[in-house]
Amino acid sequence: MISTYFTQLTLMGQQIFFILLGLLGMGFLIGFHELGHFLFAKLFKIRVPSFSLGFGPRLITKKIGETEFCLSLIPFGGYVEIAGAAEIGQGDQKEAHATDKDSFAAKPFYQKLAVMLGGILFNLIFAYCALILLFMTGIPKTPLMPNSVISAVQSNSCAEQSGLCIGDRIISINEQEIGQSLQRLQQIIQPLALQETTIVIERNGQKIKKTVVMGSKEVETETVGFLGAEFEFSPTPAHSFKDAVVLGIAACNIWIKNTFAGFSHLFSKKGLNQVAGPVAIIAMTVKGAAAGWQIFILLLAIISINLAVLNLIPLPILDGGQILFYSIEAIIRRPLPHKVREYIHIATWIMFMILFVYLTTQDVGRILSPYIDPVLKFFKLR
């Protein structure tokens, strides 16, 4: 009895630890984003009154130079206050409307642009460094990083007709190297529908070249190339630093491109149904923390890329929106009326809150569906 109780207590402690670790991971990404804004502001000698890691009640406060650094109770993100950069809805900003020579408002447009892009740049830097590190250490088996080894061949497909077999590893298509990335393989195949294609595979240590006519399938409103092979999830081996840099950069570039493609379909009905909301993102981060440090870092790198791309969207509550405002002001050579900014900002917040509620409801539905579906099926049978 005592042993069972102790085991349950241990498991509960582990779950709490992984939840906290997941939340800290998300907080780190947001804090690292804000650090980018901070460092670029300091680079251009723009006054930064405060920088906080976390939100809520302050636990530790220390003033260094002109900046008050804070560690706050809620470790989910952070914020940086930049003198002369008034942002609606950002709470008490003592120097938000400063116009002196060391304020954001007095700086030239290119410096404002660099400060706003600093957070996005830092999210991408983290992603590139994380993926390079992971390719150096090796990545455990995960659906996030499938490779190009064939695990199944569909009947009557291009893969079957060309003699591809389970265990074959695709090296290149039309002389384009695949590397360890299934995403790159799919990107190369998609525009090749019904085209004659050269595929180089590795089978039992030997390279074999095959010439095939790529298959096709309909995806939404377009025809894309289709090979008809499924690929396994297997560990990614450790590489030398030189190879890890090449593979890490290539993998990160593919994730960035795929993320842009995903956001381009965000507001279609099908796109929204495939988007993970805040609950799902936190749940995935917690699972990643429990799956080992490599999977955790990989997941943080992917989320960091998503944060970078998200912040490029030209909406006022995001960096992209602030960049748009400052760009318009640079063109018309005068500040936009405060009321205009405020109305646009409020409208955007309402839209985001509606999206937040919708995605959260969708996330909860997905989580509860394994428990609800059997009950609904039972009553339907009755």
C-alpha positions in Angstrom: 0.0 0.0 0.0 2.8 2.4 1.0 4.8 1.4 -2.1 1.8 2.1 -4.4 1.2 5.5 -2.8 4.9 6.3 -3.1 4.8 5.3 -6.8 1.8 7.5 -7.5 3.3 10.4 -5.7 6.5 10.0 -7.7 4.6 10.0 -11.0 2.6 13.0 -9.9 5.8 14.8 -9.1 7.3 13.9 -12.5 4.1 15.2 -14.3 4.3 18.5 -12.3 8.0 18.8 -13.1 7.4 18.3 -16.9 4.5 20.8 -16.9 6.7 23.4 -15.2 9.5 22.6 -17.6 7.2 23.0 -20.6 5.9 26.3 -19.3 9.5 27.5 -18.7 10.4 26.4 -22.2 7.6 28.5 -23.7 8.5 31.4 -21.4 12.1 31.2 -22.5 11.2 31.5 -26.2 9.1 34.6 -25.5 11.8 36.1 -23.2 14.5 35.4 -25.8 12.3 37.2 -28.4 12.1 40.2 -26.1 15.9 40.0 -25.5 16.3 40.6 -29.2 14.3 43.8 -29.0 16.3 44.9 -25.9 19.8 44.3 -27.4 19.0 46.1 -30.7 17.6 49.0 -28.7 20.8 49.2 -26.7 22.9 48.9 -29.9 21.3 52.1 -31.2 21.5 53.8 -27.7 17.8 53.8 -27.2 16.8 54.1 -23.5 15.2 50.9 -22.1 13.5 51.7 -18.7 12.6 48.1 -17.8 13.1 44.5 -18.9 11.2 41.7 -17.2 11.4 37.9 -17.4 7.9 36.7 -16.6 4.8 38.6 -15.6 2.9 39.4 -12.5 4.3 40.2 -9.1 8.0 41.0 -9.1 10.3 38.5 -7.2 13.7 40.1 -7.8 14.5 43.6 -9.1 17.9 45.0 -9.9 18.7 48.3 -11.7 21.7 48.1 -14.0 22.5 51.5 -15.6 19.2 53.0 -16.8 17.4 49.6 -17.0 15.5 48.0 -14.2 15.7 44.2 -14.7 13.0 42.1 -13.1 12.3 38.4 -12.5 8.5 38.0 -12.1 6.3 35.3 -10.6 4.6 34.0 -13.8 7.4 32.5 -15.9 5.4 32.6 -19.2 7.3 35.1 -21.4 8.4 38.6 -20.6 8.4 42.2 -21.9 10.7 45.1 -22.6 9.8 48.7 -22.2 11.4 51.0 -24.8 11.3 54.7 -24.2 9.3 56.5 -27.0 7.7 53.3 -28.3 4.1 53.6 -27.1 2.2 50.3 -27.5 -1.5 50.3 -26.8 -2.6 47.8 -24.2 1.0 47.3 -22.7 0.1 48.6 -19.3 2.0 51.3 -17.4 4.7 52.8 -19.6 6.3 55.8 -17.8 8.3 56.8 -20.9 6.0 55.6 -23.6 5.7 59.1 -25.2 9.3 60.3 -24.7 10.7 62.3 -27.7 14.3 63.1 -26.5 17.3 62.1 -28.5 17.7 58.8 -26.8 14.1 57.7 -27.3 12.8 55.3 -29.9 10.6 58.1 -31.4 13.6 60.2 -32.3 15.6 57.5 -34.1 15.7 57.0 -37.9 13.4 54.5 -39.6 16.1 51.9 -40.2 16.9 51.7 -36.5 13.2 51.4 -35.6 12.9 48.6 -38.1 16.0 46.8 -36.7 14.7 47.0 -33.2 11.3 45.6 -34.2 12.9 42.8 -36.2 15.3 42.0 -33.4 12.9 39.7 -31.6 12.0 37.8 -34.8 15.7 37.5 -35.6 16.5 36.0 -32.1 13.7 33.4 -32.5 15.3 32.3 -35.8 18.8 32.3 -34.3 17.6 30.0 -31.5 16.0 27.7 -34.0 19.1 27.5 -36.2 21.4 26.9 -33.2 19.1 24.3 -31.7 18.9 22.3 -34.9 22.6 22.4 -35.5 23.2 21.2 -31.9 20.7 18.3 -32.4 22.3 17.1 -35.6 25.6 17.1 -33.7 24.2 15.0 -30.8 21.8 12.9 -32.8 18.0 12.9 -32.6 15.9 10.1 -31.2 13.1 8.5 -33.2 10.3 11.1 -33.6 7.5 11.9 -36.1 8.9 15.5 -36.1 12.0 14.3 -38.0 11.1 11.4 -40.3 13.8 10.5 -42.8 13.9 9.2 -46.3 14.0 5.4 -45.6 10.9 3.7 -47.2 8.7 1.8 -44.7 5.8 0.9 -47.0 5.0 1.0 -50.8 1.5 1.5 -52.0 0.2 -0.8 -54.6 -0.2 0.5 -58.2 1.8 3.5 -57.3 4.8 5.1 -59.0 7.1 3.7 -56.2 5.9 0.1 -56.8 6.1 0.4 -60.6 9.7 1.8 -60.4 10.7 -1.2 -58.1 11.3 0.8 -54.9 11.4 -1.5 -51.9 11.0 -1.3 -48.1 14.4 -0.3 -46.6 15.5 1.7 -49.6 16.8 5.2 -48.7 16.1 8.0 -51.3 19.3 10.0 -51.7 18.3 12.4 -54.5 15.6 13.3 -56.9 16.6 15.0 -60.2 20.0 15.5 -58.7 18.6 17.4 -55.7 20.0 16.0 -52.4 17.4 14.9 -49.9 19.6 14.6 -46.8 17.7 13.6 -43.6 14.6 15.7 -44.4 11.3 14.2 -45.4 10.0 17.7 -45.8 12.6 18.5 -48.4 11.7 15.2 -50.3 8.0 16.2 -50.4 8.8 19.7 -51.6 10.9 18.3 -54.5 8.2 15.8 -55.4 5.2 18.1 -55.4 5.9 20.0 -58.6 6.9 16.8 -60.6 3.4 15.4 -61.2 3.5 13.1 -64.3 7.0 14.2 -65.2 9.9 11.8 -66.0 12.0 11.8 -62.8 15.5 10.5 -61.9 15.6 8.9 -58.4 18.9 7.7 -56.7 18.4 5.3 -53.9 20.7 3.4 -51.5 20.0 -0.3 -51.1 22.2 -2.6 -49.1 25.0 -0.1 -49.3 24.9 0.4 -53.0 23.6 3.4 -55.0 21.0 2.6 -57.7 19.6 5.1 -60.2 16.0 4.8 -61.5 14.1 6.8 -64.1 10.3 6.9 -63.4 7.2 8.9 -64.3 6.1 10.6 -61.1 2.5 9.8 -60.1 0.0 12.5 -59.2 -2.9 13.3 -56.8 -5.3 16.1 -56.2 -4.7 18.3 -53.2 -7.4 20.9 -52.7 -7.4 22.7 -56.1 -4.1 21.6 -57.5 -2.4 18.5 -58.8 0.9 17.6 -57.1 3.5 14.9 -57.5 2.9 11.6 -55.6 5.4 8.8 -55.1 3.3 6.4 -53.2 5.8 5.5 -50.5 5.6 5.8 -46.8 8.7 6.7 -44.7 9.7 5.5 -41.3 10.5 7.4 -38.2 14.0 6.4 -37.2 16.8 8.0 -35.1 19.0 10.6 -36.7 22.6 9.8 -36.1 25.1 12.3 -34.7 27.2 14.2 -37.3 30.4 16.2 -37.3 30.1 19.9 -36.6 30.6 20.8 -40.3 27.8 18.4 -41.4 25.6 19.4 -38.5 25.8 23.0 -39.6 24.8 22.2 -43.1 22.0 19.8 -42.1 20.7 22.1 -39.3 20.5 25.1 -41.5 18.8 23.1 -44.3 16.3 21.6 -41.8 15.6 25.0 -40.3 15.1 26.6 -43.7 12.6 23.9 -44.6 10.6 24.4 -41.4 10.5 28.1 -42.0 9.2 27.6 -45.6 6.6 25.1 -44.4 5.6 27.5 -41.6 5.0 30.3 -44.1 3.0 27.9 -46.2 0.9 26.9 -43.2 0.2 30.5 -42.1 -0.8 31.3 -45.7 -3.8 28.9 -45.3 -4.5 30.0 -41.7 -7.8 31.6 -42.2 -9.3 29.0 -44.5 -11.8 26.6 -42.8 -9.5 23.6 -43.4 -6.4 25.6 -42.3 -8.0 26.6 -39.0 -9.0 23.0 -38.3 -5.3 22.0 -38.6 -3.9 24.8 -36.4 -2.8 24.0 -32.9 -4.2 26.4 -30.3 -2.6 27.5 -27.0 -3.7 24.4 -25.1 -2.4 22.1 -27.7 1.0 23.9 -27.9 1.4 23.8 -24.2 0.4 20.1 -24.1 2.9 19.3 -26.9 5.7 21.2 -25.1 5.0 19.2 -21.9 5.1 15.9 -23.8 8.3 17.0 -25.5 9.8 17.7 -22.0 8.9 14.2 -20.9 10.3 12.6 -24.1 13.9 13.7 -23.5 15.9 16.8 -23.9 16.5 16.4 -27.6 12.8 16.1 -28.4 12.1 19.1 -26.1 14.8 21.3 -27.8 13.5 20.2 -31.2 9.9 21.1 -30.3 11.1 24.5 -28.9 13.0 25.2 -32.2 9.8 24.5 -34.2 7.7 26.7 -31.9 10.4 29.4 -32.1 10.1 29.4 -35.9 6.3 29.7 -35.6 6.7 32.6 -33.3 9.1 34.3 -35.7 6.7 33.8 -38.7 3.7 34.8 -36.6 5.3 38.1 -35.6 5.8 39.0 -39.3 2.0 39.2 -39.8 1.2 42.9 -40.2 -1.3 43.1 -37.3 -0.9 45.8 -34.7 -0.5 43.5 -31.7 2.4 41.8 -33.4 5.8 43.1 -34.5 4.7 43.0 -38.1 1.9 45.5 -37.4 4.3 47.8 -35.5 6.7 47.6 -38.5 3.8 48.5 -40.8 2.8 51.5 -38.7 6.4 52.8 -38.6 6.8 52.2 -42.3 3.7 54.3 -43.1 4.9 57.0 -40.7 8.3 57.1 -42.5 6.5 57.5 -45.9 4.0 60.2 -44.8 6.6 61.8 -42.5 4.3 62.3 -39.6 3.0 60.1 -36.8 -0.3 58.3 -37.3 -3.1 59.7 -35.1 -3.3 58.0 -31.8 -7.0 57.3 -32.1 -6.5 55.6 -35.5 -3.9 53.3 -33.9 -6.2 52.6 -31.0 -9.2 51.7 -33.0 -7.2 49.4 -35.3 -5.5 47.8 -32.2 -8.9 47.2 -30.4 -10.3 45.6 -33.6 -7.3 43.3 -33.9 -7.5 42.3 -30.3 -11.2 41.4 -30.7 -10.3 39.3 -33.7 -7.5 37.5 -31.9 -9.6 36.8 -28.8 -12.3 35.2 -31.1 -9.5 33.1 -32.7 -8.0 32.3 -29.3 -11.4 31.0 -28.0 -12.1 29.1 -31.2 -8.7 27.3 -31.2 -8.9 26.7 -27.4 -12.3 25.1 -27.8 -10.9 23.0 -30.7 -7.9 21.9 -28.6 -10.1 20.9 -25.7 -12.4 19.0 -28.0 -9.4 17.0 -29.5 -8.1 16.2 -26.0 -11.5 15.0 -24.7 -12.7 13.2 -27.9 -11.1 9.8 -26.9 -13.3 9.9 -23.8 -16.4 11.5 -25.2 -16.7 9.4 -28.5 -17.2 6.0 -26.7 -20.0 7.5 -24.6 -21.7 9.0 -27.6 -21.3 5.7 -29.5 -22.8 3.9 -26.5 -25.9 6.1 -26.4 -26.3 5.9 -30.2 -26.3 2.1 -30.0 -28.9 2.2 -27.2 
